[in-house]
Structure formats: C-alpha cells, structure tokens
Amino acid sequence: MVFWKDDNPVGILPGTVENRMVKFIGDERVTDLIDIMYFPDCKEDIIMTLASKITSEEWHVDLFPLEMNSPIVQHLPNYITDARIEESELSPLLLLPDSWDEYLKNLNGKHRHELRRKMKKIDGLVVREMESQQIDILFRLMAASSKKKKEFLSEEMRAFFTDIVNSFSQKGWLRFHVTFVDSLPIGALLSFRFGDCVYLYNMGFNTDFQHLSPGIISIALDIELAIKEEVRYYDFLRGAERYKFDLGAERRYTKRVRR
C-alpha cells in the first residue's frame, strides 16, 4: 500500500491482504522487525488513512513483529477501537553506557566475573573490519557453528545475505567484524548500525576454539567498539538466548497488532 500526499508518495506498507486479513510481507527466518516506511511528519495521517481503509473494507489485521514505538502500535488503536496490542517475541536490548568500565560495573557479579575470565584468554586475538565481498568467512563460520545454521544456509539464503550486505555496505550501515587467532578466523559478527543503534543480525564461530568462547568474546569486543563509537543501544534482536542477558541486555518484547 502506498500513501500519497499532494501527488507525492509519503509512506509504504509492505503487506498483503488475503482472505480479508492484512499481514506484512516478510520471511520470519530473516526478519526480526518490520514496519511501515514513512516520512515522520506524515506518520499519523498515514495511520489514520490506513485505519479508515481497514474499517471501510472490514479487514482483519495481524501485523508483527513491530517495535514498541512503531506508529502502528502507538496510533492505530486510537482509530480502530477493537484493535489490540499483544506482546510477540523476546528481542533483548542493551542500553550502552559511556565507557567499557561502566559497562562492566553494570553487569551482575557473576556475569562480570565470567566475562573478565573469558577476556583474559584473548591475548593474540585480533578483531578486523571486513568488506562485504568477504562474506564467505561468515558463511563458513555459521556453518561450523551448528548443524541448524548449516542447513539454514541454502543457496537462497546465501544470496539474500550477500544482497543485504552489499546494499548496507553502500549505505554505510554495515558492521562486519571477524575475530582472528593469528590468521585463522574463529568468530564473525554481522551487524548493522542505523542512527544510534547497532543491530546484531547473525554470527558464526569455530567450535574448535570453544575453549576461548569465540562467540561471547566476539560480541563483547563488538560491544566495546560500539561504546567507543558512542552508540546508544545494542539490539540483540529476536531470540531469548541466555548469552544476551548474561551480557547485560534487558527483556523487551516486539509487538503484534490484531483485529
């Protein structure tokens, strides 16, 4: 759906209507958040127009996963009285302090001790920023991480990852970091920075170096770098994995709007 003002497009809802049900277009295997695209000064008019269309057509609604500050979450129930907002999935978020020392102090005692213990093992580890054309390093480490990730990396998925890495690199959003022991990559993080937030999208690690905790160390070093970059938030995105909370993330849920 494209929303217009004075013959100019001001918003897009990437969705479908099937059996009178409005849903987003998106593959849940690779989509952690989705929303309308809009010019900020037009967002409430867009939601008002969307609500009018939904009610006039007597459509049902099932829109997710949305951030809590999404215009759909904030404004659609104002115009559709029987719209309801539900918690959807855990999507832990870390508020970054001004320094690494302060970050460590904010962890609880056990997790701070464990992270410091792991960090003591990292002599000789180097983190390097990689170019988009080096994406095969990520694929190798993802496949090495688990059988599930290896099966996930179909040709279709590799093509999708390659496309978004190239696109985000051109826009200056890409953060692709690889941790090396000597010249051997043992951990890779694919994340994106947009505004004051880093989004951790996917990762892989070499299980032969499990004694070095390559996954946790790679993320911790990435958090340290994000603090130096004066990023405000580190978004772990969808999933309730324990390591996210061990590294200080708070519980946060995506939202689902139904009618």
C-alpha positions as CSV (number, residue, x, y, z in Angstrom):
1,M,0.0,0.0,0.0
2,V,1.4,3.4,-1.0
3,F,0.2,6.5,0.8
4,W,0.2,9.8,-1.1
5,K,0.1,13.5,-0.2
6,D,0.0,16.2,-2.9
7,D,0.8,13.6,-5.6
8,N,3.9,12.5,-3.7
9,P,4.4,9.1,-2.0
10,V,4.9,9.7,1.7
11,G,4.5,6.1,3.1
12,I,4.5,2.4,2.2
13,L,3.1,-0.6,4.0
14,P,4.8,-3.7,2.6
15,G,1.9,-6.1,3.0
16,T,-0.7,-8.4,1.6
17,V,-4.4,-8.8,2.0
18,E,-5.5,-12.5,2.0
19,N,-9.0,-13.6,3.0
20,R,-9.6,-10.0,4.2
21,M,-6.5,-10.3,6.6
22,V,-3.8,-7.6,6.4
23,K,-0.3,-9.0,7.0
24,F,3.2,-7.9,6.4
25,I,5.3,-9.3,3.6
26,G,8.4,-10.9,5.2
27,D,10.2,-14.2,5.8
28,E,10.3,-14.9,9.6
29,R,13.6,-16.8,9.1
30,V,15.4,-13.5,8.3
31,T,13.0,-10.7,9.5
32,D,13.3,-9.6,13.1
33,L,11.4,-6.3,12.8
34,I,9.1,-4.9,10.2
35,D,7.0,-1.7,9.9
36,I,5.6,0.9,7.6
37,M,8.1,3.2,5.8
38,Y,7.1,6.9,6.1
39,F,8.1,10.5,6.3
40,P,8.0,11.3,10.1
41,D,5.7,14.4,9.7
42,C,3.1,12.3,7.9
43,K,3.0,9.2,10.1
44,E,-0.2,10.0,12.0
45,D,-2.0,10.9,8.7
46,I,-0.8,7.6,7.3
47,I,-2.1,5.6,10.2
48,M,-5.5,7.5,10.1
49,T,-5.8,6.7,6.4
50,L,-4.8,3.0,7.0
51,A,-7.4,2.7,9.7
52,S,-10.1,4.2,7.5
53,K,-9.3,1.7,4.8
54,I,-9.2,-1.2,7.2
55,T,-12.6,-0.3,8.7
56,S,-14.3,0.5,5.4
57,E,-13.2,-2.8,3.9
58,E,-13.9,-4.7,7.1
59,W,-10.5,-6.2,7.1
60,H,-8.9,-8.1,9.9
61,V,-5.3,-7.3,11.0
62,D,-2.3,-9.3,12.1
63,L,0.8,-7.2,11.9
64,F,4.1,-8.2,13.6
65,P,6.9,-8.1,14.6
66,L,6.7,-4.4,15.5
67,E,8.8,-2.3,17.8
68,M,7.0,-0.7,20.7
69,N,7.5,2.8,19.3
70,S,6.0,1.8,15.9
71,P,3.4,4.3,14.6
72,I,1.1,1.3,14.1
73,V,1.4,0.3,17.8
74,Q,1.2,3.9,19.0
75,H,-1.6,5.2,16.8
76,L,-3.7,2.5,15.1
77,P,-5.7,1.6,18.3
78,N,-6.7,5.3,18.5
79,Y,-8.7,4.9,15.3
80,I,-9.8,1.3,15.5
81,T,-11.3,0.6,18.9
82,D,-11.2,-3.2,18.5
83,A,-7.5,-3.3,17.6
84,R,-5.5,-4.9,20.3
85,I,-1.8,-4.9,21.1
86,E,0.0,-8.1,22.2
87,E,3.5,-9.0,23.2
88,S,5.1,-11.0,20.5
89,E,8.6,-12.3,20.9
90,L,11.6,-11.5,23.1
91,S,14.0,-9.1,21.5
92,P,16.6,-8.2,24.2
93,L,18.1,-4.7,24.1
94,L,21.2,-3.4,25.8
95,L,21.5,0.3,26.8
96,L,25.1,1.2,26.4
97,P,26.9,3.4,29.0
98,D,29.7,5.9,28.2
99,S,32.6,3.6,28.9
100,W,33.7,0.0,29.0
101,D,34.4,0.1,32.7
102,E,30.9,1.4,33.4
103,Y,29.5,-1.4,31.2
104,L,31.3,-4.0,33.3
105,K,30.1,-2.4,36.5
106,N,26.5,-2.6,35.3
107,L,26.8,-6.4,34.9
108,N,25.9,-8.5,37.9
109,G,28.8,-10.0,39.9
110,K,28.7,-13.5,38.4
111,H,28.4,-12.4,34.8
112,R,31.1,-9.7,35.2
113,H,33.4,-12.3,36.7
114,E,32.8,-14.7,33.9
115,L,33.3,-12.1,31.2
116,R,36.5,-10.9,32.7
117,R,37.7,-14.5,33.0
118,K,37.0,-15.1,29.3
119,M,38.6,-11.8,28.3
120,K,41.8,-12.8,30.0
121,K,42.2,-15.5,27.4
122,I,42.2,-13.2,24.4
123,D,45.9,-12.5,24.1
124,G,46.7,-12.8,20.4
125,L,43.1,-12.2,19.3
126,V,42.6,-9.5,16.7
127,V,39.2,-8.1,15.5
128,R,39.2,-6.8,12.0
129,E,36.5,-5.0,10.0
130,M,35.8,-6.9,6.8
131,E,34.5,-5.9,3.4
132,S,31.2,-7.1,2.0
133,Q,32.9,-9.3,-0.6
134,Q,34.4,-11.3,2.3
135,I,31.0,-12.6,3.3
136,D,32.2,-16.2,2.7
137,I,34.1,-16.0,6.0
138,L,30.7,-15.5,7.8
139,F,29.1,-18.4,5.9
140,R,32.0,-20.8,6.8
141,L,31.8,-19.9,10.5
142,M,28.0,-20.0,10.6
143,A,28.1,-23.5,9.0
144,A,30.7,-24.6,11.5
145,S,28.7,-23.3,14.5
146,S,25.8,-25.8,14.3
147,K,24.0,-28.2,12.1
148,K,20.9,-26.0,12.2
149,K,22.8,-23.0,10.8
150,K,24.5,-25.1,8.2
151,E,21.1,-26.3,7.0
152,F,19.8,-22.7,7.1
153,L,22.4,-21.5,4.7
154,S,20.7,-22.6,1.5
155,E,21.7,-21.0,-1.8
156,E,18.7,-18.8,-1.4
157,M,19.8,-17.6,2.0
158,R,23.4,-17.1,0.9
159,A,22.1,-14.9,-2.0
160,F,19.9,-13.0,0.4
161,F,22.7,-12.3,2.9
162,T,25.0,-11.3,0.0
163,D,22.4,-8.8,-1.3
164,I,21.8,-7.1,2.0
165,V,25.5,-7.0,2.9
166,N,26.3,-5.3,-0.4
167,S,23.4,-2.9,-0.1
168,F,24.0,-2.0,3.5
169,S,27.7,-1.5,2.8
170,Q,26.9,1.0,0.1
171,K,24.7,2.9,2.6
172,G,27.3,2.9,5.3
173,W,25.3,0.7,7.7
174,L,27.3,-2.5,7.6
175,R,29.4,-3.7,10.6
176,F,31.0,-6.9,9.6
177,H,33.7,-7.9,12.2
178,V,35.8,-11.1,12.3
179,T,37.9,-12.3,15.2
180,F,41.2,-13.9,14.3
181,V,43.8,-16.1,16.1
182,D,46.9,-15.4,14.1
183,S,45.5,-15.6,10.6
184,L,42.7,-18.0,11.4
185,P,39.1,-16.6,11.7
186,I,37.4,-18.0,14.8
187,G,34.3,-15.7,15.1
188,A,32.3,-13.5,12.8
189,L,29.5,-11.0,13.6
190,L,27.2,-9.5,11.0
191,S,25.6,-6.4,12.4
192,F,24.2,-3.1,11.2
193,R,24.3,0.4,12.5
194,F,21.5,2.8,11.9
195,G,21.2,6.0,13.9
196,D,22.2,5.4,17.5
197,C,21.7,1.7,17.5
198,V,23.7,-1.4,16.4
199,Y,21.6,-4.4,15.4
200,L,23.3,-7.8,15.9
201,Y,21.9,-9.8,12.9
202,N,23.8,-13.1,12.8
203,M,27.1,-14.7,13.9
204,G,29.2,-17.8,13.5
205,F,32.2,-19.3,15.3
206,N,34.8,-22.1,15.0
207,T,33.8,-24.7,17.6
208,D,37.4,-26.0,17.6
209,F,38.2,-22.9,19.7
210,Q,35.3,-23.4,22.1
211,H,37.8,-23.0,25.0
212,L,38.2,-19.4,24.0
213,S,34.4,-18.7,24.0
214,P,34.7,-17.2,20.5
215,G,31.1,-16.2,20.3
216,I,30.9,-14.4,23.6
217,I,34.3,-12.8,23.1
218,S,33.4,-11.6,19.6
219,I,30.2,-10.0,20.9
220,A,31.9,-8.4,23.9
221,L,34.6,-6.9,21.8
222,D,31.9,-5.6,19.4
223,I,30.0,-4.0,22.4
224,E,33.3,-2.4,23.5
225,L,33.7,-1.0,20.0
226,A,30.1,0.2,19.9
227,I,30.7,2.1,23.2
228,K,33.8,3.8,21.7
229,E,31.7,4.7,18.7
230,E,29.2,6.4,21.1
231,V,26.4,4.2,20.1
232,R,23.4,4.3,22.5
233,Y,21.8,0.9,22.0
234,Y,23.0,-2.6,21.2
235,D,20.0,-4.5,19.9
236,F,20.3,-8.3,20.1
237,L,17.1,-8.7,18.0
238,R,14.7,-11.7,18.2
239,G,15.6,-14.6,20.4
240,A,15.8,-15.5,24.1
241,E,19.3,-16.9,24.2
242,R,20.9,-16.8,27.6
243,Y,24.1,-15.1,26.5
244,K,22.2,-11.9,25.6
245,F,21.1,-11.5,29.2
246,D,24.5,-12.5,30.5
247,L,25.9,-9.6,28.5
248,G,23.5,-7.2,30.2
249,A,20.6,-7.0,27.8
250,E,17.1,-6.2,29.3
251,R,14.0,-8.1,28.4
252,R,12.0,-6.4,25.7
253,Y,9.2,-7.8,23.5
254,T,8.2,-7.0,20.0
255,K,4.6,-6.1,19.5
256,R,1.8,-7.6,17.5
257,V,-1.4,-5.7,16.4
258,R,-4.5,-7.7,15.8
259,R,-8.1,-7.0,14.8
